Amino acid sequence: MSLSKNVNFTHDISKAINYGDVILISILSQSLDNLVQRIKTVEGYQTKKYCIAMKGVEVSTCRRLSEILIDGGIKRDNIAVWVGPGHVQSITMGQPTNMIISAYNDKYAKNLVKSFERTNILDITYSEDIIGTEFGAAAKNVIGIAAGILEGSNLEQKKGPLMPASVKEIGKFIDALGGDPNTASGLAFLGDFQATLFDHNSKNLTYGRTIISKMTTDEKILNEVIDVHSVEGIKTAEALLKVQKKYNERVNNEMQIKMPITTAVHEIVSGKINLNEAGQYMSKKITEALYL
């Protein structure tokens, strides 16, 4: 594939921000705040419209990515998120997919759909549930690691139960945080499972499988197979559990959020669970999630 002649490359943040009316951001999620601080140095940055084309939750603050932009002085109505199924390797080969755009302003979301949609390749819909879309898209990377752990442990058949179990877990999480639980069954989460749980272009799937095959979470060893810093699900699992803890501290026991699969992923990747036992441990937590 060759890039259009209209695509320009620059390290100049001012030139990039002033190039057009809509700023599309696609970087590692934990680096977004640093980028926003650079954007704030550009005069007139508040008048631009922004679309976040990545997934994650900031681990240090538990902020959704759109909240980082809001805290940076960007108006809510000028912020959207674009997520959904597909890897660039497949899309550039002409494989069609469906994606989803959510925004605080419905009109802005619809305008972005019209701008980006290519019905022979990208069939894009929009959603008013930006909370559910952001949390769901971030969480699917965590589930990708879980799927890789199962694959590496020769428990691939458990990926079937993993799907409804994780939809139940994340649906309840989204509901508690003010989003629509049905979003977990849509494109941002369940709809992205083929690309995340089964497509070996998935970095999260590859990471989960590799820590089992290598029997280590040592980054130096794993980096021979995959760039660990690009595996979004590692930090996202930690961030989601911090969000869970903050929420649970505010509510009574009957309203507590339980996240057995997310907890299992975090415990395994942080070395709290012996990797020889990781597959069976994950299997038990999947069953636990089915009964939430």
Secondary structure, DSSP 4 states (H G I P E B T S, - for coil): ----TT----S-HHHHHTS-SEEEE-S-GGGHHHHHHHHTTSTTGGGSEEEE-S--B-TTT--BHHHHHHHTT--GGGEEEEE-S--HHHHTTT--EEEEEEESSHHHHHHHHHHH-BTTTEEEEEES-HHHHHHHHHHHHHHHHHHHHHHHTT-GGGHHHHHHHHHHHHHHHHHHTTS-GGGGGSTTTGGGHIIIII-TT-HHHHHHHHHHHTT---HHHHTTTS-GGG-HHHHHHHHHHHHHHHHHTTS-GGG----HHHHHHHHHHTTSS-GGGHHHHHHHHHHHHHT-
